[in-house]
Amino acid sequence: MRFNKNTIALAIIASTLAAGSIAATKTPDTSNNETTQQDMSSSVQPVVMTDDGFLSKTANTHTSYNVAGDNLEIVFDAISESEANSKWPNMKFRPESGSYDWNTKGGLQLTLENPGDKEVRIEMKVADNIGIMGAATHQLDLPIYLPAGKTTTVDFLFNGAEMNIEGYRGGSELDLRNIAEFQFYAVGPIAEQKVVVHGVDFIERTGDFVVSEARQGQVIEAQIPTLLTVTDFEEGIDPIVERHTGSNVDLVKTATGSGIKVHYTTDDDYPTIKFSAGKDGQAWDWSKYGDVAFAFDAKNIGDSGMQLFVRVDDALDEKLGGTATGAVNSRTGYVQIPANSEDKYYFTFKDLAEGLDSGMRGEPPKKSFSASQVVFGWGESELDISNIVSVQLYMMNPQEEATLVIDNLSLIPNLSTDTTRYANLLDEFGQYQEETWPEKVTDVDQLKAQAKVDKKLLKNASLMSDRSKYGGWAKGPKLEATGYFRTEKVNDKWALVDPEGYLYFATGVDNIRMDDSYTVTGMDFADAVEADTKGMRPSQVATERYVDDKRERVEASTLRRGMFDWLPDFNDPLADNYSYTQMVHTGPLKHGELFSFYSANLQRKYDTDSAQEAIQIWKDVTLARMQDWGFTSLGNWSDPMYRKNGKVPYTAHGWITGDHQRVSTGNDYWWAMHDPFDPQFRVSVATMAKEIGEEVDNDPWCIGYFVDNELSWGNTVNNTNHYALAVSGLRESAETSSTKVAFDELLKGKYGSIEKFNQAWGADVASWNEFAKGFNYQGEYTETVKADLSILLDAFADEFFAVVSEEMEKVLPNHLYMGVRFSDWGITPEAATAAARYVDVMSYNLYATDLNAKGDWSRLPELDKPSIIGEFHFGSTDSGLFHPGIISSDDQKGRAESYAKYMESVIDNPYFVGAHWFQYMDSPVTGRAWDGENYNVGFVTVTDTPYEPLVESAKEINRNLYNRRFGSLN
């Protein structure tokens, strides 16, 4: 079926210009460490407005600019009332090449000055490669008001419209990975006005976003095959050029033979050259070549860049009696061709197929093709390539003349959908096929040899010599023993105390479980529908036994299925390692078949036909490793089978699920916040508490429990993020939101009358009854408003931690409440202060080079609570994985050095009582099923082979742990 993807008014299109991008670069932190460490979550090159190269790519219409030191002055021309609908003064800023990848960023922070004596209103727009052609959903606009004679800081939030912030328009489909331009523009009538840009900074994005193309600098050299030469102009111009209007065309000699020189003039609104199979409406049939693209070589011999449009029709032009209009039976795109440049350009005949998303955060090395894609703008989603009538290369309302030398019109493979780099990525062990590294396994005999080492360790593993039964410091002072873990401050240092009364510091690793070893295979049930996943959390939701389910299976993602060189038949014993998930958080599929190579390798390693039998052996081996490596605990999300293991202390974890109300801010990363004022929330917490209580059953080996993880409390990057929960809660109706009821009561209690509230907030609400229907605050964050919103945030967090603490205390009164694992991108002072009233241990997930490199720890003395790091890691790409994780190192030696540096910073801090590395095993190369993470962050590989440099580093840290932390007490 045919349909038009976009029909865009030519007037809008004509006022918009195309743009390009800059590759993300990484700023290394090498302080006190020989290895290079990179924070992959913030790897974006800054925007320097006064840089010559950057300014050379700008486009000005009815504006001028001047560089004044470190500042950029922009002058907007005066626009009369009669010109207001035809002239829009603007300055468009574009990357020097490609497109910006701002996926890890939350917005732009601008410092703008109005040096004039009247208020100035300008608009700011950010657009992706489709947005610059006028598609409103792919461009985000915000009006900016600048008071006379003042300098103002403006936050331009990429999710401003989603957060319902007044003024933001569009942007619901803005592709932050492909930002083509941002611009300032003015809407007339206006007098001449000047704006001074003092600087542009990034606002960090909420969530553990990392550069998606972590190995983007690595490419595989590849030649572009020519499937068909349409013309090389050796037979001249006449056989293929149907017409040229507003342009002059001459045959010229080129390095490869002949070509044409096309000079585009400004005499015509659409100077064009049109190629066709014949002047009588004949057509090309290119269907036998499959998924192809139309390509041509172009050399811009002018001193200015130009925007070239490409239109391909699969029917006769309507002006000649046909049906092709530029939108119907046509497909149009555009490309920016830099001055004095030469390249091959290609245009596709159809949109990218659904499911082309790889489902991996880090991609395999790219193929290096010397060609640039012509970006799709509007028209048909797919053309009939058995009936291509014409191809046009034209400009649209050019402001200056341009000259191209064009040659070699041809068909080439569709490079935009080239998936050969994904084909057969993995070998039978789940390892990347194309590389080798020391830990790589090449045959089953190697696995079985490792099994012998494991079994020997099972016999010989023991605690380090200075350890108590529970891993505490047996050579240190003995304090009060309660039979359970507790906390105590000793000589101004917070400490955990083990059940026997010995000082204890928690080291260990997270995620010792199979759940996150699964990857999506691309297969699904034919009748699968999206499940009701409300309240579900990141764990696999499997059928009883997937391979025994007799429903029809289909290939739901060809790309995913093609990544696997081998997967077992269902009658193979290794089929035990299949599973199924009803929910994928991020990826090409919402649900589908899964497979665990890690678990399959355990079966091979321990030579058993049962995955469960292999996992039981693995459990014992893992506990032996933890003891041998000197770890004192098992981190979060250890498989429940490790409960009551009697060898290594562990932490428990609970997810709050259920049918209680939520509060969405529009800035929710994993999910919307729980509404703690909803009575059903307590029911949900009690259900979770009962489950954990039954698992732990007052086991003295359980240190304590975490509840939830990385909730979206907000952050202090800006006022909008800081107070989003309170503002969103006020926006709700008291009829449907318990948080709104609680917030209303607090404000009524403070102000009494609505008039006093209006005066304090600068609002205009008729009554408290009107207020209860929903109050969408869009005003200034004055000190009064911020103080009130802070009270609401505190009440919200206090209720959350109070309810959780009360319900958990009922079932686990002897165990430590270890908090919610605040992320550095999701914590506010109000949330931390409230948590400290109820938790026994504060918990933070901190991905950084060390404890002192990131995050605000200035309030530790004020909170005065024992604290633990719930997650940190370092990764590399030298062991067959495509992404190093959130913090990267150069190689495995670098990971080991980084681990030691981080741990020493935690051990030396008097408020911290432990740190857990995320995670025990590498992510699957093809991405974990939940969200595509494919990081080299394990202590062991997919074949359960330890990374010896990292293991030895951990042993050394653990060997000196207690002397470093408490040595002065001896």
Buried (B, 14 or more C-beta within 10 A) or exposed (E): EEEBBBEBEBEEBEBBBBBBBBBBEBEBBEEEBEBBBBBBBBBBBEBBBBEEEBBEBBBBBBBEBEEEEEBBBBBBBBBEEEBEEEBBBBBBBBBBBBBBBBBBBBBBBBBBBBBBEEEBEBBBBBBBBBBBBBBBBBBBBBEBEBEEEEEBEBBBBBBBBBBBBEEBBBBEEBBBBBBBBBBBBBBBEBEEBBBBBBBBBBBBBBBBBBBBBBBBEBEEEBEBEEBEEBBBBEEEBEEBBBBBEBBBBEEEEBEEEBBBBBBBBBEBEBBBBBBBBEEEBEBBEBEEBEBBBBBBBBBBBBEEBBBBBBBBBBBBBBEEEBEBBBBBBBBBBBBBBBEEBEBBBBBBBBBEEEBBBBBBBBBBBBBEBEBBBBBBBBBBBBBBBEBBBBBBBBBBBBEEBBBBBBBBBBBBBBBBBBEEBBEEBBBBBBBBBEBEBEBBBEEBEBBEEBBEEBBEBBEEBEBBEBBBBBBBBBBBEBBEEBEBBBBBEBEEBBBBBBBBBBBBBBBBBBBBBBBBBBBBBBBBBEEBEEEEBEBBBBBBBBBEEBBEEEEEBEEBBEBBBBBBEEBBEEEBBBBBBBBBBBBBBEBBBBBBBBBBBBBBBBBBBBEBEEBEBBBBBBBBBBBBBBBBBBBBBBBBBBBBEBBBBEBBBBBBBBBBBBEBBBBBBBBBBBBBBBBBBBEEBBBBBBBBBBBBBEBBEEBBBBBBBBBBBBBBBBBEBBBBBBBBBBBBBBBBEBEEBBBBBBBBEBBBEEBEEBEEBBEBBEBEBEEBEEBBEBBEBEEEBEEEBBEBBBBBBBBBBBBBBBBBBBBBBEBBEBBBBBBBBBBBBBBBBBBBBBBBBBBBBBBBBBBBBBBBBBBEBEEBEEBEBBBBBBBBBBBBBBBBBBBBBBBBBBBBBBBBBBBBBBBBBBBBBBBBBBBBBBBBBBBBBBBBBBBBBBBBBBBBBBBBBBBEBBBBBBBBBBBBBBBBBBEEBE
